[in-house]
């Protein structure tokens, strides 16, 4: 009777004992690895209704979302990319800072177009554009006089024959000291040449990409600063670790406060967006762009990719067009 009462109080004991016996019999056939997997599966199934893993699951659900490139997704996106992005690419995210206070570094996020700020790094393109900019306005004024331009030497120094000396016709010959120069530079010489527009636009994209990947590109909401004291800009660049030199670019009208503050500084320069070039981005360590400047650069550089495409598909009959 006691045995029957114990069996009635524990209805699943025979089933558990039977399953344990079956597992012990199957261990020699399954091997150690398979048997351990079966045991772990059964133990997980037993602990599902009220096990200690429930708090861990709740903790995972309460944890913050996964981070993306540029910051946590819960931060507000202050600017979205206005240009269309290909389906196989994703926008790049960067922090938006403010110049109104030293600690205003993480105001939100901005989306950057991957075809402008995430292109393939091409050092050969950077070198070609940098050398082109160096020689674009170069003029060499080196000039030498030929034998006809040197003063004197109009008389034959001695007769052609009878003296035993070498024959000469002028003392201003290139063979003589003080004579003219043969095949010398004839300045002014221009080294002007033009690079294709595609290469120049790609150079800007590569320079912007390298600045972003090296963490030397900073996006700000505006160029408004609380004071026109140059020491404020110097301390701000030192506090945020902007390096030895900083280039600030804005497409809008530059405020008078930051213009007067940067005018007396040699390491901080403010230029309009229309003057941004590869040489300046390579010369300065840190590049600071405003949100409007980012939109301006994306619009202009992406237009360079579209300008060389055909106006109509080649399969259409062009003879029918007006």
C-alpha positions in Angstrom: 0.0 0.0 0.0 2.8 2.4 0.8 4.4 1.6 -2.5 1.2 2.4 -4.3 0.8 5.7 -2.4 4.3 6.7 -3.4 3.6 5.9 -7.0 0.4 7.9 -6.9 2.2 10.9 -5.4 4.9 10.8 -8.1 3.2 10.0 -11.4 6.2 10.8 -13.6 8.8 8.9 -11.6 8.5 5.7 -13.7 8.7 7.7 -16.9 11.7 9.6 -15.7 13.4 6.3 -14.6 12.6 4.7 -17.9 14.0 7.6 -19.9 17.1 7.6 -17.7 17.6 3.8 -18.3 17.2 4.3 -22.0 19.8 7.1 -22.0 22.3 4.9 -20.0 21.8 2.1 -22.5 22.3 4.4 -25.5 25.5 6.0 -24.2 27.8 3.3 -25.5 26.1 3.5 -29.0 26.0 7.3 -29.2 29.4 8.2 -27.8 30.3 10.9 -25.4 29.6 13.9 -27.6 26.2 12.8 -28.7 25.2 11.6 -25.2 26.2 15.0 -23.7 24.1 16.8 -26.3 21.0 14.6 -25.5 21.5 15.2 -21.8 21.8 19.0 -22.2 18.7 19.0 -24.4 16.6 17.1 -21.8 17.9 19.4 -19.0 16.9 22.5 -20.9 13.4 21.1 -21.6 12.9 20.4 -17.9 14.0 23.9 -16.9 11.8 25.8 -19.4 8.6 26.4 -17.2 10.3 27.9 -14.2 14.1 27.8 -14.5 16.7 30.4 -13.7 17.3 31.2 -17.4 14.2 33.4 -17.4 15.9 36.4 -15.8 18.7 36.2 -18.3 16.2 36.3 -21.2 14.5 39.3 -19.6 17.9 41.0 -19.2 18.7 40.5 -22.8 15.4 41.9 -23.9 16.0 45.0 -21.7 19.5 45.6 -23.0 20.1 48.5 -25.5 19.8 47.8 -29.2 22.8 46.8 -31.2 25.2 49.6 -32.2 25.7 50.7 -35.8 28.7 52.4 -37.5 28.8 55.8 -35.9 26.9 55.3 -32.6 23.9 53.7 -30.9 20.7 53.7 -33.0 18.6 55.2 -30.1 20.3 58.6 -30.7 18.3 60.9 -32.9 19.3 61.3 -36.6 19.5 65.0 -37.2 20.0 64.7 -41.0 19.0 61.9 -43.4 20.7 61.5 -46.8 18.5 63.2 -49.4 20.2 61.6 -52.4 19.1 58.1 -53.4 21.3 55.2 -52.2 21.8 52.0 -54.1 20.1 49.0 -52.7 23.4 47.1 -52.1 24.8 50.0 -50.0 24.0 51.4 -46.6 24.4 55.0 -45.4 27.4 55.8 -43.2 26.6 57.4 -39.9 28.7 60.0 -38.1 28.3 62.1 -34.9 27.1 65.7 -35.1 28.9 68.1 -32.8 28.4 71.7 -31.7 30.8 74.5 -31.3 28.8 76.3 -28.6 30.4 74.4 -25.7 33.4 72.2 -25.1 31.4 69.1 -24.2 28.7 69.4 -26.9 30.2 66.5 -28.9 27.4 64.1 -29.3 24.3 66.0 -30.3 23.0 63.3 -32.7 23.7 61.4 -35.8 23.9 62.2 -39.5 23.7 59.9 -42.5 26.5 60.2 -45.1 26.2 58.9 -48.7 28.4 55.9 -49.2 29.3 56.9 -52.8 30.9 60.1 -51.4 32.2 59.2 -47.9 32.8 55.5 -48.3 34.6 54.9 -51.6 37.6 52.7 -52.3 40.8 54.5 -51.1 42.9 55.3 -54.2 46.3 56.7 -53.3 47.1 57.0 -57.0 44.1 59.3 -57.5 45.1 61.5 -54.6 48.7 61.7 -56.0 47.5 62.7 -59.4 45.1 65.4 -58.2 47.7 66.8 -55.7 50.4 67.0 -58.4 47.9 68.6 -60.8 47.0 71.2 -58.2 50.7 71.9 -57.6 51.4 72.4 -61.3 48.1 74.0 -62.3 49.3 77.6 -61.8 53.0 76.9 -61.9 55.0 79.2 -64.2 58.8 78.9 -64.5 60.6 82.1 -65.2 64.0 80.5 -65.7 65.6 82.0 -68.9 69.0 81.8 -70.5 70.5 83.8 -73.4 71.6 82.1 -76.6 74.7 83.1 -78.5 72.7 85.6 -80.5 71.4 87.3 -77.4 74.8 87.7 -75.6 76.4 91.1 -76.0 79.5 91.1 -78.2 81.1 88.4 -80.2 80.3 89.9 -83.6 83.9 89.7 -84.9 85.8 86.5 -85.8 88.5 86.1 -83.1 91.2 85.0 -85.6 91.5 83.9 -89.1 90.3 80.5 -90.2 93.8 79.2 -91.3 97.4 79.8 -90.6 97.4 80.3 -86.8 97.4 76.7 -85.8 94.6 77.3 -83.4 91.1 75.8 -83.5 88.7 77.6 -85.8 86.1 79.8 -84.1 83.6 82.3 -85.5 82.6 84.1 -82.3 83.7 84.5 -78.7 80.1 84.1 -77.6 79.8 80.6 -78.8 78.5 78.0 -76.2 82.1 76.6 -76.2 83.5 79.8 -74.8 83.4 81.0 -71.2 80.9 83.9 -71.1 79.2 82.7 -74.2 75.6 81.8 -74.9 73.8 78.7 -73.5 72.6 76.0 -75.9 69.3 74.2 -75.1 68.8 76.2 -71.9 65.5 77.1 -70.3 63.5 79.6 -72.3 61.0 81.0 -69.7 58.4 81.9 -68.8 57.2 78.2 -69.1 53.7 77.1 -68.1 53.1 73.7 -66.7 49.3 74.0 -67.1 47.3 70.8 -68.0 43.9 69.6 -67.1 42.8 66.4 -65.4 39.5 64.8 -66.4 36.6 65.9 -64.3 35.9 62.3 -63.2 39.4 62.1 -61.7 39.1 65.4 -59.9 35.7 64.5 -58.4 37.0 61.1 -57.4 40.0 62.7 -55.7 37.6 64.7 -53.5 35.6 61.6 -52.6 38.8 59.6 -51.7 40.0 62.5 -49.6 36.7 62.8 -47.7 36.6 59.0 -47.2 40.2 58.9 -45.8 39.4 61.7 -43.4 36.3 59.9 -42.2 38.1 56.5 -41.8 41.0 58.1 -39.9 38.5 59.8 -37.5 39.7 63.2 -38.7 36.3 64.3 -40.1 33.9 66.1 -37.8 30.4 67.2 -38.6 29.0 70.3 -36.7 25.5 71.7 -36.8 26.6 75.3 -37.4 29.6 77.6 -37.0 28.1 79.6 -34.2 30.5 80.1 -31.3 29.7 82.1 -28.1 32.7 84.4 -28.4 35.1 85.8 -31.0 38.1 85.2 -28.8 40.8 83.2 -30.7 41.7 81.4 -27.4 38.3 79.7 -27.4 38.9 78.1 -30.8 42.4 77.0 -29.7 41.1 75.5 -26.5 38.2 73.8 -28.3 40.5 72.2 -30.8 42.9 71.0 -28.1 40.0 69.7 -25.9 38.5 67.7 -28.7 41.9 66.5 -30.0 41.6 68.0 -33.5 45.3 67.7 -34.1 47.9 70.4 -35.1 45.8 72.0 -37.8 42.1 72.3 -38.6 40.2 73.3 -41.8 36.6 74.5 -41.2 34.3 74.5 -44.2 30.8 76.1 -44.6 28.6 76.5 -47.6 26.6 79.4 -46.0 27.8 82.8 -45.0 30.5 82.4 -42.4 29.6 84.0 -39.1 31.6 87.0 -38.0 32.6 85.6 -34.7 34.4 82.5 -36.0 35.8 84.5 -38.9 37.4 87.0 -36.6 38.6 84.3 -34.2 40.3 82.3 -36.9 41.8 85.3 -38.8 44.6 85.6 -36.2 45.3 81.8 -35.9 47.8 80.0 -38.2 46.5 76.5 -37.4 42.8 77.0 -38.0 41.4 78.2 -41.3 37.8 78.8 -42.4 37.0 78.6 -46.1 33.8 78.4 -48.2 32.7 75.0 -49.5 33.2 76.1 -53.1 37.0 76.3 -52.4 37.4 72.8 -50.8 40.1 70.9 -52.6 42.3 67.8 -52.2 45.5 69.8 -51.4 43.9 71.6 -48.5 42.4 68.4 -47.1 45.8 66.7 -47.2 47.5 69.8 -45.7 45.3 70.1 -42.7 45.0 67.2 -40.2 41.4 67.7 -39.2 38.4 68.6 -41.4 35.3 70.2 -40.0 32.1 70.3 -42.1 28.7 71.7 -41.4 25.5 69.8 -42.1 24.6 72.1 -45.0 28.1 71.6 -46.4 27.7 67.8 -46.3 24.5 68.1 -48.3 26.1 70.5 -50.8 29.1 68.2 -51.3 26.9 65.1 -51.8 24.7 66.9 -54.4 27.7 68.2 -56.4 29.8 65.1 -56.3 27.0 62.7 -57.1 26.0 64.9 -60.0 29.5 64.3 -61.5 28.7 60.6 -61.7 25.5 61.3 -63.7 26.7 64.0 -66.0 28.6 61.7 -68.4 25.7 59.2 -68.9 23.7 59.3 -72.1 20.6 61.4 -72.1 18.5 58.6 -73.6 19.3 54.9 -73.8 21.2 54.0 -77.0 18.5 51.4 -77.9 16.0 54.2 -78.7 15.9 55.6 -82.2 17.5 59.0 -82.0 16.2 60.0 -85.4 12.6 60.2 -84.0 13.6 62.8 -81.3 12.7 66.4 -82.0 
